[in-house]
Each structure stands twice: as structure tokens, then as C-alpha cells.
Amino acid sequence: MRITVVTLFPEAFESALAASLLGKARAAGIVAVDFVNPRDFTSDKHRSVDDAPYGGGPGMVMKPQPLVDAIESAGGGHRVLLTPVGAPLDQAAVRALAARPHIVLVCGRYEGVDERVSRLAIDQEISLGDFVLSGGEFAALAVIDAVSRLIPGVLGEMASTVEESFSDGASLEYPQYTRPTEFRGLAVPDVLVGGHHEKVRAWRRRESLRRTAARRPDLLARRRLSPADRALVDGDPVVLPASRAHVVLAHHPVLDRTGAVVTSSITNLDVHDIARSCATYGLAGYEIVTPVGAQREKIEHMARVWLDELAQEGVQAGHGHRGHALAPIRVHESIEAALAAIGPQPLVVATSARESPRPIGYRELLRLLGRMPDRPLALLFGTGHGLADAVIASVDHVLEPIEGQSDWNHLSVRSAAAVILDRLFGTGA
Ligand SMILES: C[S@@+](CC[C@H](N)C(=O)[O-])C[C@H]1O[C@@H](n2cnc3c(N)ncnc32)[C@H](O)[C@@H]1O
């Protein structure tokens, strides 16, 4: 593979490219790296490559002509500009670059490059992440390193690139251990020293999914688990936090539109629709709270009608019969009773349309759940105009309000529940 680097500072690459695997790959002719300096394409006596930005502002901008000429002198290849406004680099993009015979990596400096360079001479813009480097050289080095280790012959064992983090696009690598079996009181997990290959494989895959769920829930949220993975982590409280989550729908104490604390009436739609959302996202339970005995009986009756029908028809789980969704409904006379029924020490998270002083974000909540796999989650929803202040003050966390870009902010509780369950437990993020 050939890599051309367009840079004002080729010397920044010397030691990094000479060392370790990259040095060997270059010596063996597997990867060839050459440099083009835009300064060699200037015509003024100061050999200037930058100029002040039109419209004013701090710093200087790289001029289009020396840079475009430098890029074109590379004679083809896939042209990549390293820039913080590019698409964040991931392993899939690294793999695509590694499949090309020639890539040209263009490094910016100063406040960046004239926009026309991108329009005229760049095929792809890549960012290393949401931070600002002082030059594209370090980003280019990272790309060179990540790309070249995928080229056959560079790493000793290609398998090591198959099982590592992100190789399947969506999970982090499992924990690794080497000798000794015990270090400062910490032992290597038994399964790894047992010599049973299939058990090791299953353990690694499960740990990889658990780590990803706890540390990078955003990665797992991008897709549904494969049937094999689902079988492996069935009911796992870290990978499938929904399996220990309960929706608690409170009709008391809630606010009315004047801000008074009241008891609201149950509505059929909330009972049914939230039950269906809970079933879709795989929640453990749906707890409905009302202090009014007659209303509790009404809900129980409603659920029973559907469950009887389900029993008569014998519809299997997963076939969308409403009875399956209504089965996990329980009624309680108070929020405290609902929390006690959920299990020991539930993490209690209230939802609110109003601002609260220190709300918890969705990913933060998922990460927190990953760190406390033994605690069930109670997601509190208020009917009417939301949960009373005393409830909000008593919970462990208040979830960020759902907000769009408009000033209107009054979702129905069943819509809010659907949005929040999807943000926490849905796929396709
Ligand atoms: C100081 S930065 C320019 C930042 C630019 N003014 C902005 O705010 O987006 C100079 C050069 O460093 C490189 N660079 C900085 N941050 C980067 C990142 N996160 N990923 C890739 N390249 C980066 C780019 O080549 C950029 O042109």
C-alpha cells in the first residue's frame, strides 16, 4: 500500500514511522510512505502557504493553491483531509481505507484550510474526535497506524485484528489477562485457565457485550443483538438493562395545571399504550399507582379481560397479542408500595418535563446501571402535569427532560414513556 502525506512538517513523522511494526512494514516494502510539502508549490519569495481569513477573525488559513497543487502532485489516490469537521474515524472507515492501494492524507495547520481545497481536491474528510489538534500530522499518524496494521503481513497474526474492539462494528474487546494467574490479590477468571475453548469463547463474547453495555451503550444501541448473542446474554442485567427496569405510572401525588397536588384518573390509553411500549422494549414490569381502590380494580379487570382472551386463544409470546403486554401490569396504592414490590433498593429515576438542577442524561444513566447490575430500575412517570415536587425531591435522579427545538413542551405521558424507553433501550441510535 502507498500512503502519501501532504504536510508542512514531514519531520513530525520520522520517529513514529521508523519504530516498531510500522518501521518493519516499511522496511519490508508492505507499506510505502512518501511526503509532499505544499511549501514546495509556492511561487512568492516568502514561500507563504497561509493568509488572513476573509471576514476577519483570529489566525491564518492555508491558501488553496499550494495545497491543491501539492495534493494533485501525488498523482491520484484516495484523498483524505484530516479535519475536526470531518466524520469521526471508526474501525469501519479504517478498514475501507486499508482496502485502497493508495491514500493521500492531507494535514491542515493554523486555523485550517480554505474551504475550496475540500471542494476541489478531497474525497473524504476525517476527524479523530471531538477535540482540536494543532495540526493534522498527529491525526494522519493515527490513520497510518490504524490502517497499516490491517494490511496483510504487517501484524504477525491477522486473527488479532478480527477479535479486537470495534472489529464487529459495535462492541469493545473482552478483558485480557496474561501471567501470573494471581497479581496483588487479583486472580485471572477461572474460565480462562480451564482450557475449555468453547467456554472461553462464550465468556469472552459475553464480557465484550457487558463491557460495551456499561461503557459505550451508544455502540450497542446501534443494532439488535444477533440471535446467538441474545441466547448468550439472555436476561443479563448489564447487557439488557431493560430486563430489570420497571415503569411506574403515578396518578398520585401529581400536579394539576394550577400546580396543586391532586390525584388524577386512570385513562385506558395510558394503561394499554405504555404496556405495549414496555413489552416492545423488554421491560420487567409496569406498575400503576393510584390510591383509589375502584380505579385499581378497573385496571385489574381490564388486564384480566385480555389475559382471559389470550388464554382462550392460546397465542404464543412474541405474537403481539395485547394480553402479553398487559400481563406484567401490577397495581399499587402508593409509589412507595410500587417501589417495594419492584425489589430491593431500586434505583429510582423520575421523569419530568421541567428543568431540574442536576438531571441525568440517558447514556449516563445506562452507564450507571452497568455499574450496579444488582439494582432494579424504577422509572417514575407522573400523569396530569407531572410528579409532585416532593416525589422529585425524593428520587435518586431526575432524567433530562425530552426537548425538541420548539417552545411547546407538553407530551402526553404515554408519548413521553415511549420516547424515553426508546432512548434507553431501543436500537438504531
Ligand atoms: C487548529 S486546527 C484547526 C481548527 C479549526 N479552526 C476548527 O475550529 O475546526 C489545525 C489543523 O489540525 C488538524 N486537526 C485538528 N483537530 C483535528 C481532529 N480532531 N481530527 C483531525 N484533524 C484535526 C486539521 O488538519 C486542522 O486543519
The ligand as an SDF file (V2000), in Angstrom:
LIG
                    3D

 27 29  0  0  0  0  0  0  0  0999 V2000
   -6.0070   24.1850   14.9730 C   0  0  0  0  0  0  0  0  0  0  0  0
   -6.6940   23.0300   13.8610 S   0  0  0  0  0  0  0  0  0  0  0  0
   -7.9630   23.9900   13.0790 C   0  0  0  0  0  0  0  0  0  0  0  0
   -9.2270   24.0010   13.8360 C   0  0  0  0  0  0  0  0  0  0  0  0
  -10.3510   24.7580   13.1670 C   0  0  0  0  0  0  0  0  0  0  0  0
  -10.1660   26.1780   13.3030 N   0  0  0  0  0  0  0  0  0  0  0  0
  -11.7020   24.4000   13.7870 C   0  0  0  0  0  0  0  0  0  0  0  0
  -12.1030   25.0210   14.7680 O   0  0  0  0  0  0  0  0  0  0  0  0
  -12.3410   23.4440   13.3060 O   0  0  0  0  0  0  0  0  0  0  0  0
   -5.4530   22.8430   12.6310 C   0  0  0  0  0  0  0  0  0  0  0  0
   -5.4720   21.5280   11.8890 C   0  0  0  0  0  0  0  0  0  0  0  0
   -5.3230   20.4570   12.7870 O   0  0  0  0  0  0  0  0  0  0  0  0
   -5.9620   19.2960   12.2640 C   0  0  0  0  0  0  0  0  0  0  0  0
   -6.9170   18.8260   13.2860 N   0  0  0  0  0  0  0  0  0  0  0  0
   -7.2550   19.4580   14.4190 C   0  0  0  0  0  0  0  0  0  0  0  0
   -8.1250   18.7230   15.1340 N   0  0  0  0  0  0  0  0  0  0  0  0
   -8.3480   17.5930   14.4460 C   0  0  0  0  0  0  0  0  0  0  0  0
   -9.1650   16.4620   14.6480 C   0  0  0  0  0  0  0  0  0  0  0  0
   -9.9470   16.3430   15.7230 N   0  0  0  0  0  0  0  0  0  0  0  0
   -9.1530   15.4670   13.7290 N   0  0  0  0  0  0  0  0  0  0  0  0
   -8.3910   15.5900   12.6070 C   0  0  0  0  0  0  0  0  0  0  0  0
   -7.6160   16.6430   12.3540 N   0  0  0  0  0  0  0  0  0  0  0  0
   -7.5810   17.6430   13.2580 C   0  0  0  0  0  0  0  0  0  0  0  0
   -6.6480   19.7070   10.9920 C   0  0  0  0  0  0  0  0  0  0  0  0
   -5.8420   19.3100    9.9020 O   0  0  0  0  0  0  0  0  0  0  0  0
   -6.7320   21.2190   11.1190 C   0  0  0  0  0  0  0  0  0  0  0  0
   -6.7950   21.8410    9.8680 O   0  0  0  0  0  0  0  0  0  0  0  0
  1  2  1  0
  2  3  1  0
  2 10  1  0
  3  4  1  0
  4  5  1  0
  5  6  1  0
  5  7  1  0
  7  8  2  0
  7  9  1  0
 10 11  1  0
 11 12  1  0
 11 26  1  0
 12 13  1  0
 13 14  1  0
 13 24  1  0
 14 15  1  0
 14 23  1  0
 15 16  2  0
 16 17  1  0
 17 18  1  0
 17 23  2  0
 18 19  1  0
 18 20  2  0
 20 21  1  0
 21 22  2  0
 22 23  1  0
 24 25  1  0
 24 26  1  0
 26 27  1  0
M  CHG  2   2   1   9  -1
M  END
$$$$
